[in-house]
Structure formats: structure tokens, C-alpha cells
């Protein structure tokens, strides 16, 4: 039932995520930039307006050369 599902979730998290937490706790995974750049992280699920959103971000940025985008795009093609 529901409690089994919850227990399974926590077991998976403990088994697979805990080692990563222990390995990287207190450490930088990626170097931190010191150049006044701006990083925007976004996720887009079946978002047909993503291109317009990105263009708008650069158009409205005071310093678009300092803008860096990280996007996870999740599309579903087919039936």
C-alpha cells in the first residue's frame, strides 16, 4: 500500500543519494564563477514558448553577455 511505497522511496533515496551527499558535502561540485555572470536554471515541460522565453531573457537583460542559461527540456514526441 501507500506506506510500502513511501518506505521504498526512502530506501532508494538512502541507497542511491546518500553516498553522493556524503561524497560532496562541504565541497564545490563546480567552480563558482567570480565574473558577475548570471546563471538562470530552468525546466521546460512540453513548453512550446521556450524559445520566446529565452529571447526575452536576453532582450531584457541589462548585460546579456553576462547571462548564462541552463535548461532541461522535456518534450514528448509521438503518440
Short mmCIF file of the C-alpha atoms (twelve columns), coordinates in Angstrom:
data_MODEL
# 
_entry.id   MODEL 
# 
loop_
_atom_site.group_PDB 
_atom_site.id 
_atom_site.type_symbol 
_atom_site.label_atom_id 
_atom_site.label_alt_id 
_atom_site.label_comp_id 
_atom_site.label_asym_id 
_atom_site.label_seq_id 
_atom_site.Cartn_x 
_atom_site.Cartn_y 
_atom_site.Cartn_z 
_atom_site.pdbx_PDB_model_num 
ATOM 1  C CA . UNK A 1  0.000  0.000  0.000   1 
ATOM 2  C CA . UNK A 2  0.925  3.619  0.420   1 
ATOM 3  C CA . UNK A 3  3.238  3.020  3.391   1 
ATOM 4  C CA . UNK A 4  5.194  0.421  1.398   1 
ATOM 5  C CA . UNK A 5  5.604  2.913  -1.432  1 
ATOM 6  C CA . UNK A 6  6.862  5.577  0.970   1 
ATOM 7  C CA . UNK A 7  9.289  3.146  2.598   1 
ATOM 8  C CA . UNK A 8  10.564 2.049  -0.829  1 
ATOM 9  C CA . UNK A 9  11.121 5.686  -1.811  1 
ATOM 10 C CA . UNK A 10 13.168 6.417  1.299   1 
ATOM 11 C CA . UNK A 11 15.170 3.209  0.865   1 
ATOM 12 C CA . UNK A 12 16.028 4.168  -2.729  1 
ATOM 13 C CA . UNK A 13 16.978 7.691  -1.663  1 
ATOM 14 C CA . UNK A 14 19.149 6.374  1.163   1 
ATOM 15 C CA . UNK A 15 20.804 3.799  -1.095  1 
ATOM 16 C CA . UNK A 16 21.475 5.996  -4.122  1 
ATOM 17 C CA . UNK A 17 21.513 9.621  -2.963  1 
ATOM 18 C CA . UNK A 18 23.145 9.365  0.451   1 
ATOM 19 C CA . UNK A 19 26.548 8.281  -0.978  1 
ATOM 20 C CA . UNK A 20 26.554 11.360 -3.220  1 
ATOM 21 C CA . UNK A 21 25.641 13.604 -0.309  1 
ATOM 22 C CA . UNK A 22 28.470 12.154 1.764   1 
ATOM 23 C CA . UNK A 23 30.997 12.405 -1.087  1 
ATOM 24 C CA . UNK A 24 30.243 16.035 -1.924  1 
ATOM 25 C CA . UNK A 25 29.194 17.557 1.399   1 
ATOM 26 C CA . UNK A 26 31.215 20.693 2.003   1 
ATOM 27 C CA . UNK A 27 32.832 20.587 -1.448  1 
ATOM 28 C CA . UNK A 28 32.136 22.561 -4.565  1 
ATOM 29 C CA . UNK A 29 30.896 20.321 -7.362  1 
ATOM 30 C CA . UNK A 30 31.501 23.005 -9.972  1 
ATOM 31 C CA . UNK A 31 33.763 26.003 -9.675  1 
ATOM 32 C CA . UNK A 32 31.956 29.162 -8.646  1 
ATOM 33 C CA . UNK A 33 32.388 31.945 -11.169 1 
ATOM 34 C CA . UNK A 34 33.687 35.279 -9.972  1 
ATOM 35 C CA . UNK A 35 32.884 37.383 -13.040 1 
ATOM 36 C CA . UNK A 36 29.482 38.888 -12.182 1 
ATOM 37 C CA . UNK A 37 27.782 36.484 -14.582 1 
ATOM 38 C CA . UNK A 38 24.166 35.476 -14.047 1 
ATOM 39 C CA . UNK A 39 23.114 31.840 -14.326 1 
ATOM 40 C CA . UNK A 40 19.460 31.063 -14.957 1 
ATOM 41 C CA . UNK A 41 18.363 27.481 -14.469 1 
ATOM 42 C CA . UNK A 42 15.002 26.437 -15.815 1 
ATOM 43 C CA . UNK A 43 12.976 23.390 -16.667 1 
ATOM 44 C CA . UNK A 44 10.534 23.299 -19.549 1 
ATOM 45 C CA . UNK A 45 7.927  20.564 -19.779 1 
ATOM 46 C CA . UNK A 46 6.329  20.451 -23.237 1 
ATOM 47 C CA . UNK A 47 6.883  24.193 -23.440 1 
ATOM 48 C CA . UNK A 48 6.377  25.470 -26.968 1 
ATOM 49 C CA . UNK A 49 7.249  29.039 -25.924 1 
ATOM 50 C CA . UNK A 50 10.718 28.250 -24.580 1 
ATOM 51 C CA . UNK A 51 12.474 29.976 -27.482 1 
ATOM 52 C CA . UNK A 52 10.477 33.149 -26.873 1 
ATOM 53 C CA . UNK A 53 11.215 32.957 -23.157 1 
ATOM 54 C CA . UNK A 54 14.964 32.686 -23.759 1 
ATOM 55 C CA . UNK A 55 14.933 35.503 -26.311 1 
ATOM 56 C CA . UNK A 56 13.017 37.676 -23.854 1 
ATOM 57 C CA . UNK A 57 15.550 36.982 -21.108 1 
ATOM 58 C CA . UNK A 58 18.420 38.168 -23.305 1 
ATOM 59 C CA . UNK A 59 16.427 41.111 -24.686 1 
ATOM 60 C CA . UNK A 60 15.575 42.368 -21.202 1 
ATOM 61 C CA . UNK A 61 18.976 41.771 -19.601 1 
ATOM 62 C CA . UNK A 62 20.968 44.907 -18.889 1 
ATOM 63 C CA . UNK A 63 24.127 42.908 -19.688 1 
ATOM 64 C CA . UNK A 64 23.082 39.969 -21.898 1 
ATOM 65 C CA . UNK A 65 26.730 38.972 -22.352 1 
ATOM 66 C CA . UNK A 66 26.766 38.023 -18.652 1 
ATOM 67 C CA . UNK A 67 23.698 35.780 -18.918 1 
ATOM 68 C CA . UNK A 68 24.120 32.003 -18.975 1 
ATOM 69 C CA . UNK A 69 21.162 29.632 -19.327 1 
ATOM 70 C CA . UNK A 70 20.913 26.026 -18.166 1 
ATOM 71 C CA . UNK A 71 17.734 24.400 -19.451 1 
ATOM 72 C CA . UNK A 72 16.222 20.958 -19.005 1 
ATOM 73 C CA . UNK A 73 13.800 20.481 -21.877 1 
ATOM 74 C CA . UNK A 74 11.276 17.672 -21.570 1 
ATOM 75 C CA . UNK A 75 9.283  17.090 -24.723 1 
ATOM 76 C CA . UNK A 76 7.013  14.231 -25.659 1 
ATOM 77 C CA . UNK A 77 7.046  13.394 -29.340 1 
ATOM 78 C CA . UNK A 78 4.773  10.848 -30.915 1 
ATOM 79 C CA . UNK A 79 1.541  9.429  -29.659 1 
# 
